[in-house]
Amino acid sequence: MIEIENLRFAWPRAESDCLAIDRLSIAAGSTLFLYGPSGSGKSTLLGLLAGVLVARQGRVGVLDTDWSSRSGARSDALRADHVGYIFQQFNLLPCLNVIDNVLLSAWLRSCGDARRPSCRSASSNAWPRRAP
């Protein structure tokens, strides 16, 4: 499901890599808890796994697809269909509660095609809901 090989990532103007992972493999259905102190690279790793960031070296693969081999539009499509990603500092809607912010992208994706029954039958009680 997730494969990382020889990953090296540095922020612009950084003197050294902030992430260096020789190999990481996570099988479908596995659970992984990612933890560490502030600034240790957790969010950076998640950004690389979601294809939002690009490594300066190595391979980051999700669903047998290397992010670096995809165009921006193809990466966007893969992310929209198969990867959930919520930005840490922005892009949350204050009028929605936490769960609705998390589920909003799935709702938007399901209604991206007005021919889908879930879109045609949307009622006033359907997404997006306002936070209490």
N, CA, C and O atoms as a printed pandas DataFrame, in Angstrom:
     atom_number atom_name residue_name chain_id  residue_number  x_coord  y_coord  z_coord
0              1         N          MET        A               1    0.823   -1.193    0.000
1              2        CA          MET        A               1    0.000    0.000    0.000
2              3         C          MET        A               1    0.867    1.255    0.000
3              4         O          MET        A               1    0.681    2.142   -0.834
4              5         N          ILE        A               2    1.825    1.331    0.947
5              6        CA          ILE        A               2    2.745    2.466    1.005
6              7         C          ILE        A               2    4.170    1.935    0.975
7              8         O          ILE        A               2    4.531    1.046    1.746
8              9         N          GLU        A               3    4.963    2.481    0.088
9             10        CA          GLU        A               3    6.364    2.084   -0.044
10            11         C          GLU        A               3    7.235    3.326   -0.118
11            12         O          GLU        A               3    6.993    4.210   -0.940
12            13         N          ILE        A               4    8.235    3.397    0.726
13            14        CA          ILE        A               4    9.210    4.482    0.687
14            15         C          ILE        A               4   10.589    3.862    0.559
15            16         O          ILE        A               4   10.930    2.921    1.276
16            17         N          GLU        A               5   11.380    4.401   -0.363
17            18        CA          GLU        A               5   12.745    3.919   -0.553
18            19         C          GLU        A               5   13.682    5.105   -0.743
19            20         O          GLU        A               5   13.423    5.990   -1.558
20            21         N          ASN        A               6   14.772    5.113    0.016
21            22        CA          ASN        A               6   15.836    6.118   -0.102
22            23         C          ASN        A               6   15.302    7.551   -0.090
23            24         O          ASN        A               6   15.776    8.399   -0.846
24            25         N          LEU        A               7   14.334    7.814    0.755
25            26        CA          LEU        A               7   13.708    9.142    0.828
26            27         C          LEU        A               7   14.635   10.145    1.504
27            28         O          LEU        A               7   15.185    9.880    2.573
28            29         N          ARG        A               8   14.796   11.286    0.874
29            30        CA          ARG        A               8   15.519   12.417    1.454
30            31         C          ARG        A               8   14.695   13.664    1.162
31            32         O          ARG        A               8   14.325   13.920    0.017
32            33         N          PHE        A               9   14.411   14.438    2.211
33            34        CA          PHE        A               9   13.643   15.662    2.043
34            35         C          PHE        A               9   14.273   16.769    2.866
35            36         O          PHE        A               9   14.632   16.573    4.027
36            37         N          ALA        A              10   14.401   17.931    2.252
37            38        CA          ALA        A              10   14.873   19.132    2.948
38            39         C          ALA        A              10   14.005   20.300    2.523
39            40         O          ALA        A              10   13.618   20.404    1.360
40            41         N          TRP        A              11   13.701   21.170    3.456
41            42        CA          TRP        A              11   12.960   22.382    3.136
42            43         C          TRP        A              11   13.881   23.344    2.407
43            44         O          TRP        A              11   15.094   23.296    2.607
44            45         N          PRO        A              12   13.341   24.212    1.570
45            46        CA          PRO        A              12   14.189   25.192    0.871
46            47         C          PRO        A              12   15.039   25.979    1.883
47            48         O          PRO        A              12   14.567   26.362    2.953
48            49         N          ARG        A              13   16.261   26.196    1.519
49            50        CA          ARG        A              13   17.237   26.939    2.325
50            51         C          ARG        A              13   17.659   26.206    3.597
51            52         O          ARG        A              13   18.374   26.776    4.422
52            53         N          ALA        A              14   17.232   24.949    3.774
53            54        CA          ALA        A              14   17.675   24.179    4.943
54            55         C          ALA        A              14   19.088   23.674    4.698
55            56         O          ALA        A              14   19.458   23.361    3.567
56            57         N          GLU        A              15   19.868   23.597    5.757
57            58        CA          GLU        A              15   21.250   23.145    5.632
58            59         C          GLU        A              15   21.362   21.634    5.533
59            60         O          GLU        A              15   22.360   21.119    5.028
60            61         N          SER        A              16   20.352   20.921    6.007
61            62        CA          SER        A              16   20.407   19.461    5.952
62            63         C          SER        A              16   18.996   18.893    5.774
63            64         O          SER        A              16   17.998   19.603    5.897
64            65         N          ASP        A              17   18.948   17.611    5.486
65            66        CA          ASP        A              17   17.666   16.930    5.324
66            67         C          ASP        A              17   16.931   16.901    6.663
67            68         O          ASP        A              17   17.544   16.720    7.715
68            69         N          CYS        A              18   15.622   17.081    6.611
69            70        CA          CYS        A              18   14.826   16.930    7.832
70            71         C          CYS        A              18   14.224   15.528    7.905
71            72         O          CYS        A              18   13.790   15.085    8.968
72            73         N          LEU        A              19   14.203   14.834    6.762
73            74        CA          LEU        A              19   13.746   13.442    6.740
74            75         C          LEU        A              19   14.718   12.611    5.912
75            76         O          LEU        A              19   15.124   13.002    4.818
76            77         N          ALA        A              20   15.076   11.474    6.451
77            78        CA          ALA        A              20   15.901   10.507    5.728
78            79         C          ALA        A              20   15.394    9.122    6.114
79            80         O          ALA        A              20   15.628    8.654    7.228
80            81         N          ILE        A              21   14.705    8.476    5.191
81            82        CA          ILE        A              21   14.127    7.150    5.444
82            83         C          ILE        A              21   14.645    6.218    4.368
83            84         O          ILE        A              21   14.357    6.400    3.185
84            85         N          ASP        A              22   15.415    5.213    4.781
85            86        CA          ASP        A              22   15.972    4.278    3.807
86            87         C          ASP        A              22   14.892    3.357    3.237
87            88         O          ASP        A              22   14.834    3.127    2.029
88            89         N          ARG        A              23   14.037    2.832    4.124
89            90        CA          ARG        A              23   12.975    1.946    3.632
90            91         C          ARG        A              23   11.838    1.907    4.647
91            92         O          ARG        A              23   12.060    1.779    5.851
92            93         N          LEU        A              24   10.622    2.019    4.136
93            94        CA          LEU        A              24    9.410    1.872    4.945
94            95         C          LEU        A              24    8.353    1.246    4.062
95            96         O          LEU        A              24    8.089    1.717    2.956
96            97         N          SER        A              25    7.749    0.176    4.562
97            98        CA          SER        A              25    6.695   -0.503    3.824
98            99         C          SER        A              25    5.523   -0.728    4.774
99           100         O          SER        A              25    5.684   -1.288    5.858
100          101         N          ILE        A              26    4.345   -0.282    4.349
101          102        CA          ILE        A              26    3.135   -0.438    5.154
102          103         C          ILE        A              26    2.103   -1.160    4.302
103          104         O          ILE        A              26    1.684   -0.656    3.260
104          105         N          ALA        A              27    1.703   -2.325    4.742
105          106        CA          ALA        A              27    0.759   -3.148    3.988
106          107         C          ALA        A              27   -0.662   -2.628    4.153
107          108         O          ALA        A              27   -0.992   -2.000    5.159
108          109         N          ALA        A              28   -1.488   -2.893    3.166
109          110        CA          ALA        A              28   -2.910   -2.537    3.243
110          111         C          ALA        A              28   -3.520   -3.190    4.473
111          112         O          ALA        A              28   -3.226   -4.344    4.785
112          113         N          GLY        A              29   -4.370   -2.446    5.171
113          114        CA          GLY        A              29   -5.028   -2.955    6.364
114          115         C          GLY        A              29   -4.209   -2.807    7.629
115          116         O          GLY        A              29   -4.700   -3.105    8.718
116          117         N          SER        A              30   -2.967   -2.353    7.510
117          118        CA          SER        A              30   -2.116   -2.156    8.688
118          119         C          SER        A              30   -2.488   -0.862    9.397
119          120         O          SER        A              30   -3.091    0.039    8.813
120          121         N          THR        A              31   -2.118   -0.794   10.655
121          122        CA          THR        A              31   -2.301    0.418   11.439
122          123         C          THR        A              31   -0.933    0.903   11.875
123          124         O          THR        A              31   -0.086    0.118   12.301
124          125         N          LEU        A              32   -0.728    2.201   11.764
125          126        CA          LEU        A              32    0.546    2.800   12.151
126          127         C          LEU        A              32    0.262    4.038   12.985
127          128         O          LEU        A              32   -0.560    4.873   12.607
128          129         N          PHE        A              33    0.932    4.155   14.106
129          130        CA          PHE        A              33    0.823    5.337   14.954
130          131         C          PHE        A              33    2.104    6.133   14.782
131          132         O          PHE        A              33    3.193    5.634   15.065
132          133         N          LEU        A              34    1.981    7.351   14.326
133          134        CA          LEU        A              34    3.126    8.208   14.060
134          135         C          LEU        A              34    3.221    9.244   15.174
135          136         O          LEU        A              34    2.283   10.013   15.385
136          137         N          TYR        A              35    4.328    9.272   15.876
137          138        CA          TYR        A              35    4.468   10.224   16.963
138          139         C          TYR        A              35    5.911   10.744   17.033
139          140         O          TYR        A              35    6.834   10.135   16.492
140          141         N          GLY        A              36    6.075   11.859   17.700
141          142        CA          GLY        A              36    7.386   12.457   17.893
142          143         C          GLY        A              36    7.216   13.894   18.318
143          144         O          GLY        A              36    6.113   14.439   18.274
144          145         N          PRO        A              37    8.306   14.506   18.730
145          146        CA          PRO        A              37    8.217   15.900   19.181
146          147         C          PRO        A              37    7.932   16.852   18.030
147          148         O          PRO        A              37    8.105   16.513   16.860
148          149         N          SER        A              38    7.496   18.041   18.389
149          150        CA          SER        A              38    7.238   19.078   17.399
150          151         C          SER        A              38    8.509   19.312   16.579
151          152         O          SER        A              38    9.605   19.435   17.127
152          153         N          GLY        A              39    8.340   19.370   15.265
153          154        CA          GLY        A              39    9.474   19.617   14.380
154          155         C          GLY        A              39   10.249   18.381   13.977
155          156         O          GLY        A              39   11.289   18.492   13.327
156          157         N          SER        A              40    9.766   17.197   14.350
157          158        CA          SER        A              40   10.508   15.971   14.035
158          159         C          SER        A              40   10.208   15.422   12.641
159          160         O          SER        A              40   10.870   14.482   12.200
160          161         N          GLY        A              41    9.212   15.995   11.930
161          162        CA          GLY        A              41    8.955   15.581   10.556
162          163         C          GLY        A              41    7.683   14.786   10.337
163          164         O          GLY        A              41    7.479   14.254    9.246
164          165         N          LYS        A              42    6.821   14.687   11.339
165          166        CA          LYS        A              42    5.581   13.918   11.185
166          167         C          LYS        A              42    4.698   14.485   10.075
167          168         O          LYS        A              42    4.277   13.759    9.175
168          169         N          SER        A              43    4.425   15.770   10.148
169          170        CA          SER        A              43    3.570   16.408    9.138
170          171         C          SER        A              43    4.242   16.413    7.768
171          172         O          SER        A              43    3.571   16.283    6.745
172          173         N          THR        A              44    5.546   16.562    7.748
173          174        CA          THR        A              44    6.285   16.523    6.487
174          175         C          THR        A              44    6.147   15.150    5.841
175          176         O          THR        A              44    5.913   15.049    4.637
176          177         N          LEU        A              45    6.294   14.089    6.641
177          178        CA          LEU        A              45    6.131   12.734    6.113
178          179         C          LEU        A              45    4.725   12.531    5.569
179          180         O          LEU        A              45    4.562   11.956    4.493
180          181         N          LEU        A              46    3.706   12.991    6.289
181          182        CA          LEU        A              46    2.336   12.844    5.810
182          183         C          LEU        A              46    2.118   13.626    4.509
183          184         O          LEU        A              46    1.409   13.158    3.618
184          185         N          GLY        A              47    2.718   14.801    4.398
185          186        CA          GLY        A              47    2.640   15.576    3.160
186          187         C          GLY        A              47    3.283   14.851    1.997
187          188         O          GLY        A              47    2.777   14.905    0.876
188          189         N          LEU        A              48    4.399   14.168    2.250
189          190        CA          LEU        A              48    5.058   13.376    1.209
190          191         C          LEU        A              48    4.206   12.174    0.814
191          192         O          LEU        A              48    4.094   11.852   -0.369
192          193         N          LEU        A              49    3.608   11.512    1.801
193          194        CA          LEU        A              49    2.754   10.356    1.521
194          195         C          LEU        A              49    1.507   10.748    0.736
195          196         O          LEU        A              49    0.997    9.956   -0.058
196          197         N          ALA        A              50    1.019   11.956    0.953
197          198        CA          ALA        A              50   -0.175   12.429    0.241
198          199         C          ALA        A              50    0.166   13.056   -1.102
199          200         O          ALA        A              50   -0.736   13.436   -1.847
200          201         N          GLY        A              51    1.449   13.170   -1.424
201          202        CA          GLY        A              51    1.832   13.762   -2.704
202          203         C          GLY        A              51    1.717   15.270   -2.721
203          204         O          GLY        A              51    1.771   15.880   -3.789
204          205         N          VAL        A              52    1.560   15.884   -1.561
205          206        CA          VAL        A              52    1.474   17.335   -1.471
206          207         C          VAL        A              52    2.877   17.934   -1.507
207          208         O          VAL        A              52    3.079   19.026   -2.037
208          209         N          LEU        A              53    3.839   17.217   -0.943
209          210        CA          LEU        A              53    5.251   17.590   -0.988
210          211         C          LEU        A              53    5.992   16.604   -1.875
211          212         O          LEU        A              53    5.550   15.469   -2.053
212          213         N          VAL        A              54    7.110   17.029   -2.428
213          214        CA          VAL        A              54    7.912   16.168   -3.306
214          215         C          VAL        A              54    9.303   16.016   -2.705
215          216         O          VAL        A              54    9.953   17.005   -2.365
216          217         N          ALA        A              55    9.752   14.782   -2.578
217          218        CA          ALA        A              55   11.081   14.502   -2.022
218          219         C          ALA        A              55   12.159   14.937   -3.006
219          220         O          ALA        A              55   11.956   14.897   -4.220
220          221         N          ARG        A              56   13.304   15.353   -2.476
221          222        CA          ARG        A              56   14.413   15.716   -3.355
222          223         C          ARG        A              56   15.105   14.461   -3.875
223          224         O          ARG        A              56   15.816   14.504   -4.878
224          225         N          GLN        A              57   14.891   13.345   -3.183
225          226        CA          GLN        A              57   15.490   12.076   -3.601
226          227         C          GLN        A              57   14.620   10.934   -3.101
227          228         O          GLN        A              57   13.971   11.046   -2.061
228          229         N          GLY        A              58   14.610    9.843   -3.840
229          230        CA          GLY        A              58   13.936    8.643   -3.397
230          231         C          GLY        A              58   12.560    8.458   -4.013
231          232         O          GLY        A              58   12.123    9.212   -4.883
232          233         N          ARG        A              59   11.905    7.425   -3.524
233          234        CA          ARG        A              59   10.598    7.035   -4.052
234          235         C          ARG        A              59    9.580    7.009   -2.929
235          236         O          ARG        A              59    9.818    6.428   -1.870
236          237         N          VAL        A              60    8.443    7.646   -3.170
237          238        CA          VAL        A              60    7.296    7.580   -2.265
238          239         C          VAL        A              60    6.157    7.010   -3.090
239          240         O          VAL        A              60    5.635    7.675   -3.985
240          241         N          GLY        A              61    5.777    5.787   -2.791
241          242        CA          GLY        A              61    4.731    5.120   -3.550
242          243         C          GLY        A              61    3.503    4.848   -2.714
243          244         O          GLY        A              61    3.597    4.416   -1.565
244          245         N          VAL        A              62    2.353    5.105   -3.303
245          246        CA          VAL        A              62    1.060    4.820   -2.686
246          247         C          VAL        A              62    0.235    4.072   -3.717
247          248         O          VAL        A              62    0.099    4.521   -4.855
248          249         N          LEU        A              63   -0.321    2.924   -3.321
249          250        CA          LEU        A              63   -1.125    2.108   -4.232
250          251         C          LEU        A              63   -0.336    1.778   -5.507
251          252         O          LEU        A              63   -0.854    1.897   -6.617
252          253         N          ASP        A              64    0.909    1.367   -5.332
253          254        CA          ASP        A              64    1.794    0.991   -6.442
254          255         C          ASP        A              64    2.042    2.117   -7.426
255          256         O          ASP        A              64    2.346    1.862   -8.591
256          257         N          THR        A              65    1.918    3.358   -6.977
257          258        CA          THR        A              65    2.146    4.516   -7.839
258          259         C          THR        A              65    3.155    5.439   -7.179
259          260         O          THR        A              65    2.978    5.843   -6.030
260          261         N          ASP        A              66    4.208    5.769   -7.901
261          262        CA          ASP        A              66    5.214    6.702   -7.412
262          263         C          ASP        A              66    4.719    8.117   -7.682
263          264         O          ASP        A              66    4.460    8.473   -8.831
264          265         N          TRP        A              67    4.586    8.924   -6.635
265          266        CA          TRP        A              67    4.087   10.287   -6.799
266          267         C          TRP        A              67    4.908   11.073   -7.812
267          268         O          TRP        A              67    4.349   11.861   -8.575
268          269         N          SER        A              68    6.215   10.876   -7.834
269          270        CA          SER        A              68    7.067   11.680   -8.713
270          271         C          SER        A              68    6.861   11.365  -10.188
271          272         O          SER        A              68    7.273   12.145  -11.046
272          273         N          SER        A              69    6.235   10.241  -10.497
273          274        CA          SER        A              69    6.012    9.871  -11.896
274          275         C          SER        A              69    4.682   10.395  -12.440
275          276         O          SER        A              69    4.349   10.143  -13.598
276          277         N          ARG        A              70    3.926   11.116  -11.625
277          278        CA          ARG        A              70    2.597   11.593  -12.026
278          279         C          ARG        A              70    2.611   13.101  -12.247
279          280         O          ARG        A              70    3.323   13.840  -11.567
280          281         N          SER        A              71    1.820   13.530  -13.200
281          282        CA          SER        A              71    1.635   14.969  -13.413
282          283         C          SER        A              71    0.803   15.528  -12.268
283          284         O          SER        A              71    0.238   14.768  -11.481
284          285         N          GLY        A              72    0.723   16.845  -12.171
285          286        CA          GLY        A              72   -0.077   17.475  -11.125
286          287         C          GLY        A              72   -1.534   17.059  -11.177
287          288         O          GLY        A              72   -2.133   16.758  -10.145
288          289         N          ALA        A              73   -2.107   17.040  -12.374
289          290        CA          ALA        A              73   -3.522   16.670  -12.529
290          291         C          ALA        A              73   -3.748   15.202  -12.165
291          292         O          ALA        A              73   -4.741   14.867  -11.519
292          293         N          ARG        A              74   -2.835   14.335  -12.579
293          294        CA          ARG        A              74   -2.980   12.905  -12.254
294          295         C          ARG        A              74   -2.782   12.667  -10.760
295          296         O          ARG        A              74   -3.432   11.796  -10.180
296          297         N          SER        A              75   -1.891   13.433  -10.134
297          298        CA          SER        A              75   -1.711   13.331   -8.685
298          299         C          SER        A              75   -2.964   13.797   -7.962
299          300         O          SER        A              75   -3.391   13.177   -6.988
300          301         N          ASP        A              76   -3.555   14.892   -8.438
301          302        CA          ASP        A              76   -4.788   15.395   -7.842
302          303         C          ASP        A              76   -5.895   14.352   -7.923
303          304         O          ASP        A              76   -6.643   14.163   -6.964
304          305         N          ALA        A              77   -6.003   13.678   -9.061
305          306        CA          ALA        A              77   -7.049   12.662   -9.241
306          307         C          ALA        A              77   -6.827   11.476   -8.305
307          308         O          ALA        A              77   -7.777   10.979   -7.699
308          309         N          LEU        A              78   -5.581   11.020   -8.183
309          310        CA          LEU        A              78   -5.279    9.909   -7.287
310          311         C          LEU        A              78   -5.577   10.301   -5.838
311          312         O          LEU        A              78   -6.161    9.525   -5.082
312          313         N          ARG        A              79   -5.177   11.487   -5.474
313          314        CA          ARG        A              79   -5.419   11.977   -4.116
314          315         C          ARG        A              79   -6.922   12.088   -3.846
315          316         O          ARG        A              79   -7.387   11.692   -2.777
316          317         N          ALA        A              80   -7.677   12.619   -4.798
317          318        CA          ALA        A              80   -9.121   12.786   -4.624
318          319         C          ALA        A              80   -9.830   11.444   -4.471
319          320         O          ALA        A              80  -10.790   11.330   -3.710
320          321         N          ASP        A              81   -9.365   10.443   -5.183
321          322        CA          ASP        A              81  -10.040    9.143   -5.162
322          323         C          ASP        A              81   -9.566    8.219   -4.045
323          324         O          ASP        A              81  -10.325    7.358   -3.600
324          325         N          HIS        A              82   -8.310    8.384   -3.578
325          326        CA          HIS        A              82   -7.755    7.353   -2.697
326          327         C          HIS        A              82   -7.022    7.840   -1.449
327          328         O          HIS        A              82   -6.681    7.027   -0.591
328          329         N          VAL        A              83   -6.773    9.125   -1.326
329          330        CA          VAL        A              83   -5.970    9.610   -0.209
330          331         C          VAL        A              83   -6.735   10.701    0.532
331          332         O          VAL        A              83   -7.200   11.664   -0.078
332          333         N          GLY        A              84   -6.862   10.551    1.824
333          334        CA          GLY        A              84   -7.473   11.599    2.638
334          335         C          GLY        A              84   -6.380   12.449    3.259
335          336         O          GLY        A              84   -5.429   11.918    3.832
336          337         N          TYR        A              85   -6.507   13.754    3.152
337          338        CA          TYR        A              85   -5.477   14.644    3.684
338          339         C          TYR        A              85   -6.129   15.933    4.156
339          340         O          TYR        A              85   -6.844   16.590    3.400
340          341         N          ILE        A              86   -5.884   16.287    5.390
341          342        CA          ILE        A              86   -6.380   17.544    5.936
342          343         C          ILE        A              86   -5.170   18.361    6.340
343          344         O          ILE        A              86   -4.298   17.880    7.064
344          345         N          PHE        A              87   -5.120   19.597    5.869
345          346        CA          PHE        A              87   -3.989   20.454    6.174
346          347         C          PHE        A              87   -3.977   20.803    7.653
347          348         O          PHE        A              87   -5.026   20.959    8.277
348          349         N          GLN        A              88   -2.794   20.921    8.194
349          350        CA          GLN        A              88   -2.619   21.140    9.621
350          351         C          GLN        A              88   -3.002   22.558   10.044
351          352         O          GLN        A              88   -3.543   22.744   11.133
352          353         N          GLN        A              89   -2.735   23.550    9.212
353          354        CA          GLN        A              89   -2.877   24.918    9.675
354          355         C          GLN        A              89   -3.951   25.732    8.968
355          356         O          GLN        A              89   -4.286   26.820    9.437
356          357         N          PHE        A              90   -4.491   25.261    7.884
357          358        CA          PHE        A              90   -5.485   26.049    7.168
358          359         C          PHE        A              90   -6.386   25.121    6.362
359          360         O          PHE        A              90   -6.206   23.903    6.374
360          361         N          ASN        A              91   -7.320   25.683    5.687
361          362        CA          ASN        A              91   -8.274   24.959    4.848
362          363         C          ASN        A              91   -9.379   24.262    5.627
363          364         O          ASN        A              91  -10.137   23.485    5.047
364          365         N          LEU        A              92   -9.491   24.517    6.914
365          366        CA          LEU        A              92  -10.630   24.000    7.668
366          367         C          LEU        A              92  -11.727   25.049    7.646
367          368         O          LEU        A              92  -11.449   26.247    7.693
368          369         N          LEU        A              93  -12.947   24.608    7.574
369          370        CA          LEU        A              93  -14.085   25.519    7.533
370          371         C          LEU        A              93  -14.616   25.737    8.945
371          372         O          LEU        A              93  -15.070   24.787    9.584
372          373         N          PRO        A              94  -14.567   26.955    9.436
373          374        CA          PRO        A              94  -14.987   27.196   10.815
374          375         C          PRO        A              94  -16.473   26.946   11.054
375          376         O          PRO        A              94  -16.887   26.755   12.198
376          377         N          CYS        A              95  -17.279   26.943   10.001
377          378        CA          CYS        A              95  -18.712   26.696   10.187
378          379         C          CYS        A              95  -19.021   25.204   10.311
379          380         O          CYS        A              95  -20.165   24.837   10.577
380          381         N          LEU        A              96  -18.021   24.338   10.123
381          382        CA          LEU        A              96  -18.224   22.898   10.256
382          383         C          LEU        A              96  -17.505   22.388   11.492
383          384         O          LEU        A              96  -16.471   22.925   11.889
384          385         N          ASN        A              97  -18.061   21.347   12.098
385          386        CA          ASN        A              97  -17.369   20.746   13.237
386          387         C          ASN        A              97  -16.238   19.852   12.721
387          388         O          ASN        A              97  -16.050   19.725   11.511
388          389         N          VAL        A              98  -15.485   19.234   13.635
389          390        CA          VAL        A              98  -14.304   18.448   13.262
390          391         C          VAL        A              98  -14.666   17.308   12.321
391          392         O          VAL        A              98  -14.028   17.136   11.282
392          393         N          ILE        A              99  -15.673   16.536   12.670
393          394        CA          ILE        A              99  -16.045   15.382   11.844
394          395         C          ILE        A              99  -16.499   15.835   10.458
395          396         O          ILE        A              99  -16.130   15.221    9.457
396          397         N          ASP        A             100  -17.283   16.885   10.393
397          398        CA          ASP        A             100  -17.753   17.371    9.095
398          399         C          ASP        A             100  -16.602   17.900    8.246
399          400         O          ASP        A             100  -16.619   17.729    7.027
400          401         N          ASN        A             101  -15.605   18.536    8.854
401          402        CA          ASN        A             101  -14.424   18.958    8.108
402          403         C          ASN        A             101  -13.690   17.749    7.537
403          404         O          ASN        A             101  -13.213   17.786    6.403
404          405         N          VAL        A             102  -13.600   16.685    8.319
405          406        CA          VAL        A             102  -12.914   15.472    7.863
406          407         C          VAL        A             102  -13.677   14.813    6.714
407          408         O          VAL        A             102  -13.067   14.349    5.750
408          409         N          LEU        A             103  -14.994   14.770    6.812
409          410        CA          LEU        A             103  -15.816   14.074    5.823
410          411         C          LEU        A             103  -16.178   14.928    4.602
411          412         O          LEU        A             103  -16.697   14.406    3.615
412          413         N          LEU        A             104  -15.912   16.214    4.662
413          414        CA          LEU        A             104  -16.321   17.112    3.585
414          415         C          LEU        A             104  -15.746   16.709    2.231
415          416         O          LEU        A             104  -16.465   16.738    1.232
416          417         N          SER        A             105  -14.492   16.341    2.172
417          418        CA          SER        A             105  -13.896   15.994    0.873
418          419         C          SER        A             105  -14.567   14.766    0.265
419          420         O          SER        A             105  -14.735   14.692   -0.952
420          421         N          ALA        A             106  -14.952   13.803    1.100
421          422        CA          ALA        A             106  -15.653   12.629    0.575
422          423         C          ALA        A             106  -17.011   13.018    0.010
423          424         O          ALA        A             106  -17.429   12.507   -1.028
424          425         N          TRP        A             107  -17.694   13.924    0.696
425          426        CA          TRP        A             107  -18.989   14.383    0.196
426          427         C          TRP        A             107  -18.817   15.142   -1.125
427          428         O          TRP        A             107  -19.564   14.916   -2.077
428          429         N          LEU        A             108  -17.845   16.025   -1.175
429          430        CA          LEU        A             108  -17.608   16.780   -2.405
430          431         C          LEU        A             108  -17.257   15.850   -3.551
431          432         O          LEU        A             108  -17.715   16.045   -4.677
432          433         N          ARG        A             109  -16.451   14.849   -3.271
433          434        CA          ARG        A             109  -16.064   13.889   -4.310
434          435         C          ARG        A             109  -17.286   13.110   -4.804
435          436         O          ARG        A             109  -17.426   12.869   -6.003
436          437         N          SER        A             110  -18.158   12.723   -3.893
437          438        CA          SER        A             110  -19.335   11.945   -4.306
438          439         C          SER        A             110  -20.305   12.792   -5.111
439          440         O          SER        A             110  -21.071   12.253   -5.908
440          441         N          CYS        A             111  -20.291   14.105   -4.923
441          442        CA          CYS        A             111  -21.197   14.984   -5.659
442          443         C          CYS        A             111  -20.509   15.689   -6.816
443          444         O          CYS        A             111  -21.076   16.608   -7.406
444          445         N          GLY        A             112  -19.318   15.278   -7.139
445          446        CA          GLY        A             112  -18.614   15.886   -8.260
446          447         C          GLY        A             112  -19.264   15.575   -9.592
447          448         O          GLY        A             112  -19.038   16.276  -10.578
448          449         N          ASP        A             113  -20.060   14.539   -9.621
449          450        CA          ASP        A             113  -20.758   14.138  -10.838
450          451         C          ASP        A             113  -22.255   14.206  -10.541
451          452         O          ASP        A             113  -22.788   13.354   -9.830
452          453         N          ALA        A             114  -22.915   15.191  -11.073
453          454        CA          ALA        A             114  -24.337   15.404  -10.784
454          455         C          ALA        A             114  -25.210   14.235  -11.233
455          456         O          ALA        A             114  -26.377   14.157  -10.847
456          457         N          ARG        A             115  -24.667   13.328  -12.037
457          458        CA          ARG        A             115  -25.452   12.168  -12.475
458          459         C          ARG        A             115  -25.547   11.113  -11.391
459          460         O          ARG        A             115  -26.383   10.214  -11.476
460          461         N          ARG        A             116  -24.700   11.207  -10.368
461          462        CA          ARG        A             116  -24.717   10.213   -9.292
462          463         C          ARG        A             116  -25.985   10.371   -8.461
463          464         O          ARG        A             116  -26.396   11.492   -8.159
464          465         N          PRO        A             117  -26.599    9.262   -8.094
465          466        CA          PRO        A             117  -27.832    9.330   -7.299
466          467         C          PRO        A             117  -27.643   10.077   -5.986
467          468         O          PRO        A             117  -28.549   10.784   -5.545
468          469         N          SER        A             118  -26.477    9.931   -5.350
469          470        CA          SER        A             118  -26.257   10.598   -4.063
470          471         C          SER        A             118  -26.328   12.110   -4.210
471          472         O          SER        A             118  -26.655   12.814   -3.255
472          473         N          CYS        A             119  -26.024   12.609   -5.396
473          474        CA          CYS        A             119  -26.084   14.053   -5.633
474          475         C          CYS        A             119  -27.513   14.495   -5.936
475          476         O          CYS        A             119  -27.987   15.502   -5.411
476          477         N          ARG        A             120  -28.177   13.746   -6.769
477          478        CA          ARG        A             120  -29.533   14.123   -7.164
478          479         C          ARG        A             120  -30.494   14.075   -5.997
479          480         O          ARG        A             120  -31.459   14.838   -5.960
480          481         N          SER        A             121  -30.243   13.180   -5.030
481          482        CA          SER        A             121  -31.183   13.025   -3.922
482          483         C          SER        A             121  -30.778   13.824   -2.697
483          484         O          SER        A             121  -31.370   13.660   -1.631
484          485         N          ALA        A             122  -29.779   14.685   -2.831
485          486        CA          ALA        A             122  -29.338   15.474   -1.671
486          487         C          ALA        A             122  -30.488   16.340   -1.181
487          488         O          ALA        A             122  -31.183   16.983   -1.967
488          489         N          SER        A             123  -30.672   16.343    0.130
489          490        CA          SER        A             123  -31.745   17.141    0.712
490          491         C          SER        A             123  -31.149   18.270    1.547
491          492         O          SER        A             123  -29.929   18.412    1.629
492          493         N          SER        A             124  -32.004   19.062    2.158
493          494        CA          SER        A             124  -31.516   20.156    2.996
494          495         C          SER        A             124  -30.786   19.626    4.224
495          496         O          SER        A             124  -30.031   20.363    4.859
496          497         N          ASN        A             125  -31.002   18.348    4.570
497          498        CA          ASN        A             125  -30.308   17.751    5.714
498          499         C          ASN        A             125  -28.992   17.119    5.305
499          500         O          ASN        A             125  -28.252   16.626    6.157
500          501         N          ALA        A             126  -28.687   17.125    4.012
501          502        CA          ALA        A             126  -27.450   16.500    3.548
502          503         C          ALA        A             126  -26.280   17.441    3.789
503          504         O          ALA        A             126  -26.444   18.548    4.302
504          505         N          TRP        A             127  -25.133   16.991    3.419
505          506        CA          TRP        A             127  -23.906   17.764    3.610
506          507         C          TRP        A             127  -23.952   19.036    2.814
507          508         O          TRP        A             127  -24.722   19.116    1.857
508          509         N          PRO        A             128  -23.175   20.031    3.152
509          510        CA          PRO        A             128  -22.478   20.140    4.430
510          511         C          PRO        A             128  -23.416   20.606    5.534
511          512         O          PRO        A             128  -24.321   21.409    5.305
512          513         N          ARG        A             129  -23.186   20.097    6.714
513          514        CA          ARG        A             129  -23.987   20.487    7.864
514          515         C          ARG        A             129  -23.278   21.612    8.608
515          516         O          ARG        A             129  -22.057   21.746    8.539
516          517         N          ARG        A             130  -24.035   22.389    9.297
517          518        CA          ARG        A             130  -23.441   23.453   10.123
518          519         C          ARG        A             130  -23.124   22.883   11.499
519          520         O          ARG        A             130  -23.850   22.039   12.025
520          521         N          ALA        A             131  -22.043   23.355   12.057
521          522        CA          ALA        A             131  -21.660   22.919   13.407
522          523         C          ALA        A             131  -22.672   23.445   14.414
523          524         O          ALA        A             131  -23.202   24.544   14.252
524          525         N          PRO        A             132  -22.941   22.659   15.459
525          526        CA          PRO        A             132  -23.900   23.109   16.478
526          527         C          PRO        A             132  -23.370   24.302   17.254
527          528         O          PRO        A             132  -24.048   24.807   18.149
